[in-house]
Amino acid sequence: MATDPKVLIVDDEPDVSTLLTTILAPLQLEMTSVQSGEEALELLGPGRFPVLMTDLNMPGIDGLELMEKALEIDPAIQVIIMTGDARKATLDTACEAVRSGAYHFFAKPFDNPRQIQVFVEKALGHHALIAENQSLRVELNTHYGLENMVGKSKVMEDLFGLVKRVSVRDSTLLITGESGVGKELVAQALHSLSPRAKQNLIKVNCHALAGSMLESELFGHTKGAFTGATAERAGLFASAHRGTILLDEIGDISAELQGKLLRVLETGEIRKVGSDEIKTVDVRILASTNRDLAQAVKDGDFREDLYYRLNVVEIKIPTLRARLEDIPALAAHFLERICKGKDKPRFEPGFIEMLMHYDWPGNVRQLRSALERAYLLSENNTLLRRHLPAEILTPERMRKAAPGELPENIAPEIPILPLSLEEGEKLQIEKALVSTGGHLSRAAELLGISRRTLYTKVRRYDIDPKSVAKIV
């Protein structure tokens, strides 16, 4: 081993610690022994000891209490409980220990040293899987994204760099890109990284409101300014004072409102509908559109002076088909959100590859929708290709990747967490079968599940109870 994993042994009988050290010596572990739970707590810390082996019945802090405190300090630690009290070495006690968080339960004296070695190795392996999952989460959040945007492709790295540079300025920005690419996420990142982050970010869908209604929403109105104006309204620009306002689908606003918006950009002044009073606001304006505004200017549909005032810097978001290598990381990110903390399913072999050969006209929004559908229809905790939307499965909609377009090995980007959770369950079943000599009913009782459920899981994971029992 490049670095020897650490095991903390806690037993008030020094001879037991010495015996365990001898038994585990072939595993080349770094072992530390103490004689009380109090001493153990002084040594424990996040990531310091992957495995804790503790006696159950000790003066002061006993094994179960120590396990509870150890898991609070380091939730990833794997705890093995031991007892020499024949009255406590019962199936009920073992079940209680496992349900409380123990990885395994041993009775003393240790009649089978190899069994101890096997379960310490498995406990170390389980800890390594948890650490790997945590590392993946950090990697996804820090290296593959910005705020809630995810990607490690060159085009996304360039986008993240641009967002970081312009976020600290107060300039008006134009965010462009096809529908579904994530323009609102970019606006959120620009606001969150700006000096205005503690103030409001107001989002306005200009396409959803007619001209007069949009003007009233943006600038406010006085009571009685028009039919239905039963009370005075401050307006969204006033609500965004000292913050940021996002004008989504800016290309859809009327010619009249374009002129009034230009005045706000040039002077910072707004006037409520039905009022002659002018008010000054301090608002950073972000605009987004999926239209070609330059072409709209040529067609006479958009004011040229407003276009240049909005387009101080254009942030163009790439389509999903332009960054196929980001799909595995995006899939991991979306699956985390879709599952909402529940057990994460795995992907059927070929699932990610199928996603990476589709042209995604709906971009990232369509990808999330497809994953949510597959998740809702998943079977045996697995997302299946046949549960993807029909348009993705239609051969004529699939695209062939150009040579070198897809990464040669995408495996590291496929979410490891779902697979690890499944492996963890398999390890728990195997350890229960080893403890019970391959007896299904007793193993089911130890695991706290029905025999029928255990039988289903044994078949799913292709476990041979008799073969597993023979490893000791």
Disulfide bonds with the S-S distance in Angstrom:
none
